[in-house]
Amino acid sequence: MLGLLSFTVLIPARYASSRLPGKALADIAGKPMVVRVAERARASGAAAVWIATDDERILAAARDHGCDAVMTRADHASGTDRLAEAAERLALADDEIVVNLQGDEPLMPPDLIGRLAHALAQRTAASIATAGVPIADADELFNPNVVKVVCDHAGYALYFSRAPIPFARDAFGAGGCPPSLPRGLPAYRHLGIYAYRAGFLRAYARHAPAAIERFEALEQLRALWHGHRIAVVITDVAPPPGVDTPEDLEHTRQLVRASEPAA
Protein backbone atom coordinates (compact mmCIF):
# COMPACT_ATOMS: atom_id res chain seq x y z
CA MET A 1 0.00 0.00 0.00
CA LEU A 2 1.45 3.36 -1.01
CA GLY A 3 1.79 6.00 1.67
CA LEU A 4 0.44 9.51 1.44
CA LEU A 5 2.12 11.75 -1.08
CA SER A 6 0.93 15.04 -2.51
CA PHE A 7 1.24 15.17 -6.29
CA THR A 8 -0.51 16.81 -9.23
CA VAL A 9 -1.60 15.18 -12.47
CA LEU A 10 -1.45 17.33 -15.60
CA ILE A 11 -3.24 16.07 -18.72
CA PRO A 12 -2.12 17.70 -21.99
CA ALA A 13 -5.04 17.66 -24.44
CA ARG A 14 -5.04 19.13 -27.94
CA TYR A 15 -7.96 19.17 -30.36
CA ALA A 16 -5.80 18.54 -33.43
CA SER A 17 -4.89 14.94 -34.25
CA SER A 18 -3.74 13.68 -37.64
CA ARG A 19 -5.44 10.29 -37.35
CA LEU A 20 -8.41 11.16 -35.15
CA PRO A 21 -9.24 14.90 -35.05
CA GLY A 22 -11.03 16.03 -31.90
CA LYS A 23 -10.33 12.75 -30.13
CA ALA A 24 -10.04 14.45 -26.73
CA LEU A 25 -13.78 15.10 -26.95
CA ALA A 26 -14.73 11.71 -28.42
CA ASP A 27 -17.66 10.23 -26.53
CA ILE A 28 -16.92 7.16 -24.42
CA ALA A 29 -20.05 5.84 -22.74
CA GLY A 30 -21.51 9.32 -22.28
CA LYS A 31 -18.39 11.27 -21.32
CA PRO A 32 -15.61 12.95 -23.36
CA MET A 33 -12.42 10.92 -23.46
CA VAL A 34 -10.38 13.60 -21.67
CA VAL A 35 -12.88 13.52 -18.82
CA ARG A 36 -12.45 9.75 -18.59
CA VAL A 37 -8.70 10.34 -18.33
CA ALA A 38 -9.21 12.89 -15.54
CA GLU A 39 -11.36 10.40 -13.63
CA ARG A 40 -8.53 7.85 -13.79
CA ALA A 41 -6.15 10.49 -12.49
CA ARG A 42 -8.44 11.37 -9.57
CA ALA A 43 -8.57 7.70 -8.57
CA SER A 44 -4.76 7.62 -8.29
CA GLY A 45 -4.74 9.64 -5.07
CA ALA A 46 -3.54 12.85 -6.73
CA ALA A 47 -4.04 16.03 -4.73
CA ALA A 48 -5.03 17.90 -7.91
CA VAL A 49 -5.83 17.04 -11.52
CA TRP A 50 -5.65 19.64 -14.29
CA ILE A 51 -6.36 19.39 -18.02
CA ALA A 52 -3.94 21.58 -19.99
CA THR A 53 -5.36 22.48 -23.38
CA ASP A 54 -5.06 24.96 -26.24
CA ASP A 55 -8.69 24.65 -27.32
CA GLU A 56 -11.76 26.41 -25.92
CA ARG A 57 -13.97 23.41 -26.73
CA ILE A 58 -11.90 21.11 -24.56
CA LEU A 59 -11.76 23.73 -21.81
CA ALA A 60 -15.55 24.05 -21.84
CA ALA A 61 -16.14 20.28 -21.88
CA ALA A 62 -13.78 19.77 -18.96
CA ARG A 63 -15.47 22.42 -16.85
CA ASP A 64 -18.94 21.15 -17.78
CA HIS A 65 -17.96 17.83 -16.22
CA GLY A 66 -16.45 19.35 -13.10
CA CYS A 67 -12.79 19.04 -14.15
CA ASP A 68 -10.17 21.71 -13.53
CA ALA A 69 -8.63 23.00 -16.77
CA VAL A 70 -6.09 25.61 -17.80
CA MET A 71 -5.52 27.21 -21.21
CA THR A 72 -2.05 27.07 -22.75
CA ARG A 73 -0.53 28.37 -25.98
CA ALA A 74 -1.16 26.52 -29.24
CA ASP A 75 2.42 26.63 -30.53
CA HIS A 76 4.16 24.19 -28.19
CA ALA A 77 6.48 21.70 -29.89
CA SER A 78 5.73 18.93 -27.40
CA GLY A 79 3.38 17.94 -24.62
CA THR A 80 6.17 18.44 -22.09
CA ASP A 81 6.56 22.06 -23.19
CA ARG A 82 2.79 22.49 -22.74
CA LEU A 83 3.04 21.12 -19.20
CA ALA A 84 5.88 23.51 -18.41
CA GLU A 85 3.59 26.43 -19.26
CA ALA A 86 0.77 24.89 -17.23
CA ALA A 87 3.07 24.50 -14.22
CA GLU A 88 3.94 28.19 -14.52
CA ARG A 89 0.29 29.23 -14.80
CA LEU A 90 -0.62 27.12 -11.76
CA ALA A 91 2.38 28.49 -9.80
CA LEU A 92 3.51 24.99 -8.80
CA ALA A 93 6.50 24.92 -6.44
CA ASP A 94 9.75 23.57 -7.88
CA ASP A 95 9.58 20.43 -5.71
CA GLU A 96 5.94 19.63 -6.55
CA ILE A 97 5.69 16.23 -8.25
CA VAL A 98 3.75 16.34 -11.50
CA VAL A 99 2.53 13.28 -13.39
CA ASN A 100 2.07 13.73 -17.14
CA LEU A 101 -0.90 11.58 -18.19
CA GLN A 102 -1.73 11.76 -21.89
CA GLY A 103 -5.25 12.85 -22.82
CA ASP A 104 -5.76 9.73 -24.97
CA GLU A 105 -5.16 7.19 -22.16
CA PRO A 106 -8.66 6.69 -20.70
CA LEU A 107 -7.83 3.20 -19.39
CA MET A 108 -4.55 3.95 -17.60
CA PRO A 109 -4.51 2.08 -14.25
CA PRO A 110 -4.73 4.61 -11.40
CA ASP A 111 -2.27 2.61 -9.29
CA LEU A 112 0.45 3.00 -11.95
CA ILE A 113 -0.04 6.78 -11.88
CA GLY A 114 0.51 6.74 -8.13
CA ARG A 115 3.49 4.38 -8.38
CA LEU A 116 5.30 6.80 -10.69
CA ALA A 117 4.80 9.71 -8.32
CA HIS A 118 6.13 7.65 -5.40
CA ALA A 119 9.07 6.36 -7.44
CA LEU A 120 10.17 9.90 -8.24
CA ALA A 121 9.79 10.96 -4.62
CA GLN A 122 12.06 8.09 -3.57
CA ARG A 123 14.63 8.50 -6.38
CA THR A 124 16.08 11.88 -5.51
CA ALA A 125 18.79 11.52 -8.19
CA ALA A 126 16.14 11.22 -10.92
CA SER A 127 14.57 14.14 -12.76
CA ILE A 128 11.91 11.91 -14.32
CA ALA A 129 10.17 8.64 -13.52
CA THR A 130 8.50 6.62 -16.25
CA ALA A 131 7.30 3.06 -16.80
CA GLY A 132 8.10 -0.03 -18.82
CA VAL A 133 6.68 -3.49 -19.35
CA PRO A 134 8.54 -6.66 -20.41
CA ILE A 135 8.48 -7.56 -24.10
CA ALA A 136 7.92 -11.25 -24.80
CA ASP A 137 7.14 -11.09 -28.53
CA ALA A 138 9.73 -10.61 -31.28
CA ASP A 139 7.31 -8.74 -33.54
CA GLU A 140 6.81 -6.17 -30.77
CA LEU A 141 10.55 -5.74 -30.24
CA PHE A 142 11.15 -5.14 -33.96
CA ASN A 143 8.13 -2.83 -34.43
CA PRO A 144 9.37 0.79 -34.83
CA ASN A 145 6.05 2.07 -33.47
CA VAL A 146 6.87 0.40 -30.15
CA VAL A 147 9.35 2.43 -28.10
CA LYS A 148 11.91 0.36 -26.21
CA VAL A 149 13.94 1.26 -23.12
CA VAL A 150 17.18 -0.23 -21.80
CA CYS A 151 17.97 0.23 -18.10
CA ASP A 152 21.06 0.00 -15.91
CA HIS A 153 21.42 -2.20 -12.81
CA ALA A 154 19.73 0.43 -10.61
CA GLY A 155 16.67 0.87 -12.83
CA TYR A 156 17.69 4.10 -14.55
CA ALA A 157 17.18 4.47 -18.30
CA LEU A 158 20.27 4.16 -20.48
CA TYR A 159 18.46 4.81 -23.78
CA PHE A 160 15.08 4.82 -25.51
CA SER A 161 14.72 3.78 -29.14
CA ARG A 162 12.35 2.65 -31.84
CA ALA A 163 15.02 0.14 -32.85
CA PRO A 164 15.15 -3.36 -31.30
CA ILE A 165 17.25 -2.80 -28.18
CA PRO A 166 19.02 -4.58 -26.65
CA PHE A 167 20.05 -6.28 -29.89
CA ALA A 168 20.88 -9.96 -29.35
CA ARG A 169 23.71 -10.30 -31.88
CA ASP A 170 23.98 -14.07 -31.98
CA ALA A 171 20.23 -14.74 -31.90
CA PHE A 172 19.21 -12.06 -34.40
CA GLY A 173 22.01 -12.55 -36.93
CA ALA A 174 21.67 -10.11 -39.82
CA GLY A 175 18.82 -8.30 -38.11
CA GLY A 176 15.71 -9.90 -39.52
CA CYS A 177 12.84 -10.40 -37.11
CA PRO A 178 13.32 -13.85 -35.49
CA PRO A 179 10.46 -16.23 -34.62
CA SER A 180 11.07 -15.75 -30.90
CA LEU A 181 13.22 -13.88 -28.40
CA PRO A 182 16.19 -15.52 -26.67
CA ARG A 183 15.55 -16.48 -23.06
CA GLY A 184 16.54 -13.80 -20.56
CA LEU A 185 16.73 -10.87 -23.00
CA PRO A 186 16.01 -7.74 -20.87
CA ALA A 187 13.69 -6.11 -23.43
CA TYR A 188 11.11 -3.58 -22.21
CA ARG A 189 8.45 -1.54 -23.95
CA HIS A 190 8.32 2.04 -22.76
CA LEU A 191 4.95 3.29 -21.53
CA GLY A 192 4.35 6.97 -22.28
CA ILE A 193 3.54 8.20 -18.79
CA TYR A 194 5.95 10.38 -16.80
CA ALA A 195 6.44 11.97 -13.40
CA TYR A 196 8.57 15.11 -12.99
CA ARG A 197 9.23 17.81 -10.47
CA ALA A 198 7.83 21.15 -11.56
CA GLY A 199 11.31 22.67 -11.41
CA PHE A 200 12.52 20.15 -13.98
CA LEU A 201 9.64 21.06 -16.31
CA ARG A 202 10.82 24.66 -16.24
CA ALA A 203 14.40 23.57 -16.98
CA TYR A 204 13.30 21.22 -19.78
CA ALA A 205 11.53 24.05 -21.59
CA ARG A 206 14.86 25.91 -21.72
CA HIS A 207 16.90 22.94 -23.02
CA ALA A 208 17.74 22.92 -26.71
CA PRO A 209 16.32 19.94 -28.63
CA ALA A 210 18.81 17.12 -29.21
CA ALA A 211 19.68 15.45 -32.51
CA ILE A 212 18.80 12.01 -31.14
CA GLU A 213 15.43 13.36 -30.03
CA ARG A 214 14.72 14.65 -33.52
CA PHE A 215 15.77 11.51 -35.38
CA GLU A 216 14.04 9.07 -33.03
CA ALA A 217 11.04 11.42 -32.53
CA LEU A 218 11.24 10.77 -28.77
CA GLU A 219 11.21 13.87 -26.59
CA GLN A 220 12.46 12.04 -23.46
CA LEU A 221 15.84 11.75 -25.21
CA ARG A 222 16.28 15.50 -24.74
CA ALA A 223 16.43 14.89 -20.99
CA LEU A 224 19.05 12.12 -21.32
CA TRP A 225 21.07 14.25 -23.76
CA HIS A 226 21.28 17.06 -21.21
CA GLY A 227 22.36 14.74 -18.39
CA HIS A 228 19.11 14.12 -16.52
CA ARG A 229 18.44 10.68 -15.03
CA ILE A 230 15.20 8.81 -15.69
CA ALA A 231 13.98 6.15 -13.24
CA VAL A 232 11.96 3.34 -14.85
CA VAL A 233 9.18 1.55 -12.96
CA ILE A 234 8.66 -1.94 -14.38
CA THR A 235 5.10 -3.23 -14.31
CA ASP A 236 4.27 -6.84 -15.17
CA VAL A 237 0.92 -6.07 -16.78
CA ALA A 238 0.69 -3.67 -19.72
CA PRO A 239 -2.12 -1.09 -19.51
CA PRO A 240 -4.72 -1.17 -22.28
CA PRO A 241 -3.49 0.83 -25.28
CA GLY A 242 -4.26 4.50 -25.76
CA VAL A 243 -6.54 5.87 -28.48
CA ASP A 244 -4.86 6.80 -31.76
CA THR A 245 -7.29 5.55 -34.42
CA PRO A 246 -11.05 5.10 -34.91
CA GLU A 247 -10.51 1.38 -34.29
CA ASP A 248 -8.79 2.12 -30.97
CA LEU A 249 -11.70 4.36 -30.00
CA GLU A 250 -14.30 1.71 -30.71
CA HIS A 251 -12.32 -0.91 -28.79
CA THR A 252 -12.03 1.44 -25.80
CA ARG A 253 -15.77 2.12 -25.90
CA GLN A 254 -16.45 -1.60 -25.77
CA LEU A 255 -14.11 -2.09 -22.81
CA VAL A 256 -15.68 0.79 -20.86
CA ARG A 257 -19.23 -0.40 -21.56
CA ALA A 258 -18.28 -3.90 -20.39
CA SER A 259 -16.71 -2.59 -17.18
CA GLU A 260 -19.47 -0.20 -16.10
CA PRO A 261 -22.84 -1.34 -14.77
CA ALA A 262 -25.85 -0.55 -16.91
CA ALA A 263 -27.74 2.57 -15.83
N, C-alpha and C positions, 0 to 999 in steps of 0.2 A: 504494500500500500504506500503510495507516494505521500510524503508529508506536505504541509502547507507551503506554498510558494506563490508570491504575487507575480503574475506575468500578464502581458497584453497580447492578444492575437490581432494582427492586421491582415485584412483580406484584400489584396489588390484585385480590382474588377474593372475591366474595360468593356465597352460595348462592341468595339471592332473585333472581328475574328475572321481570318481568311476562310476557314472551313465551316464555321457555324456562326454567322453574324448574330449579335444580340444574345449569345448563349447565356450570359449572366442572368438574363431575365426569362430564360426558357422555363416553362411551367413543368414542375415535377410534383405530381399529386397535389395540385392546388396552391403551390408556393413557388416563387421564383428560385432558380437554382442558387443564387448567391445568398438568399435567405436560408436555404437548407444548409449551406456551408457555415453560415453564422451560428445556426443552431448546434452544429457539431462542435464548433469552437466553444460555445457556452458550456457544453457538457464536459469539456476538458478540465474545468476548474479554473479557467482564466478569470482574472479580476476584471478585465474589460475586453470587449470585442468591437473592433471598428472595421467597417468596409471603406476602403480607400478607392475612390473612383474618379474618372474624368468626365462622367456623363450624368446629366441632370435626371435622365430617366431611371438610372440605377439608384441615384441618390433618393429620388422620390419613392421608389419601390421599397428600398431598405427602410426608410422612415415609416412608410405605411404599415410595415410589418413589425414595427417596434425595434428596429436595429439601429445602432449608432452608425453614422456614416460621415465621411469628410471628403470634400472636393479637393482634387489635386490637378496639376497641370496636365495637358494632353500630350506634351512633347517628350515625355520620359523615354529613354532608350530601353529601359528594363523595368521589371516589376520591383527590383530592389531599389532602384532610384526613386520610384513612386513611393515606396515605404519610407525612404529617407525624408521626403517632403512631408509625408503624413506624420512622422515622428516629430518633426519640427513644429507642425501646425498644432499638434496635441501637447507640445511642450513636455515630452517624455524625458525624464532624467537619464543621464548617460548610462547609469547602471541598470536601468529598467530592461528586463528581458522581454523581447518581442518575438513572437512566433509568426512566421510568414506562411499563411495557409492560402493556397491558390483558390481563386473564385470558381474554378471548375472541378473542385474535389468535394462533391456533396456527400460522399460516403467515407471520408477519411475517419478512421477510428479515433474517438476523443482521447483514449488513453495514450495513443502514440503522440498526439499533440502535447499532452502533459509530460510524457517521458522526455521529449526533446528539451522542453523548458528546464526540467530538473537536470538533465545531462549538462546543459550549458552552465547552470548554476554551480555544478560540482566540478566542472573542468575549467578552472580559472585561467589556464593557459590558452584556451580556445577562444576564438572570436566568433565562431559559428558552430552550431550543432546541426546535424542533418541525419538522414536515415538511409539504411540499405537493407536489402533482403537477399538471401542466397539465391544464386542462379543454378538450376539443375538441368537446364535444357540447352543444348548446343545452338539451336536456332536462335534462342534469346540472346546468348552471348555474342553471336555474330551479327545480330540485327543492329544497324546503325541508329535506329530510332530508340533503342534502349540504351540509356546512359549507364556506364559501368563505373565503379569506384574501387580503387585498391588502397588498402589501409596498412599502417605499420603495426608493430607489435602492441602498441598502446591504444589502438583504435582511432588514430588520427589519419585523415585522408592523405595519401601520397599523390594521387592524381585521379581525375575524372576523364572519361573518354567515351566516344561513340564506337571506338575500335574495340576488338575483343581483348580485354586486359583482365588478368595477366594472360599472356600468350604462352601456351604450353608447347614449346618448340618441337619436342619429340613426338607428341601426340597429334599436333596439327599439321606437321610437315610443311607443305608449300603454302598453307594458309586457307585452303578450302574448308568449308564447314564440315566437321566430322559428324558421324552418326550419334556420338555421345561424348560427354566430358570425361576426362580422366579423374579417377577417384582422388579426392582431397584437394582439387583445384579451388583456391580461395577466391571464387568469382562472386561478385555482388552487384545487383542492380541498384542504382541510386534512386531513391524516392525524393521527389521534388518538394520537400517540406523543410523549412529551416527555422532555427532559433538564433537570434542575435541579441547583442546589447544595443540599446539605442545609440550609444556613442559610436559603436562600430558602423552603424548605418550612416551616420554623418560622415565618418572617415571614408567609407566606401564610395560615397557620392563624389568625393574629391579625387579618388584614384583614377589615373588614366587607364582606359581599356588596354588589355594585353593582347598580343598577337595570338596566343593560344586560345584565348577566349573567343576571338573573332573567327578563327578557323574551325574550332570545334562547335561554335555557337552554344557555349556553356558559360554563363556569367559567373558561376562560382569559381572558375579558373582565375578570374581577376583577383580574388582574395588570395589564392595560393601564390600567384605571381608576385604579389606585393608582400608576401611573408606572413600572412595570417594563417593560423592553424584551424583546422576544421575537424571537430569530433564527430564520429559516425556511430549512431545507435543502430545496432543490428536487430531486426525483428524477424521472427521465424515465419510469420504469416504476412503475405503481401496484401495491402489494402486493395479494395476494388479499384479498377482504373478510373482516371478522371474522364471528363467529357470533352472530346475534341471533334467528334463527327456526329451527324444525325443518328448513326447506328449506336454510338456510345450513349447518346441521350435516351434513345428508346430503351436500351438495356437498363440504364439507370432507373428510368421510370418503372420498369417491371420489378426491379429489385426493391424499390421503395414501396410500391403498392403491395408487394408480398410481405414486407416487414411491418407494415402498419395495419392496425385493426380497422375493419370497415366502419364507416361512420354510422 
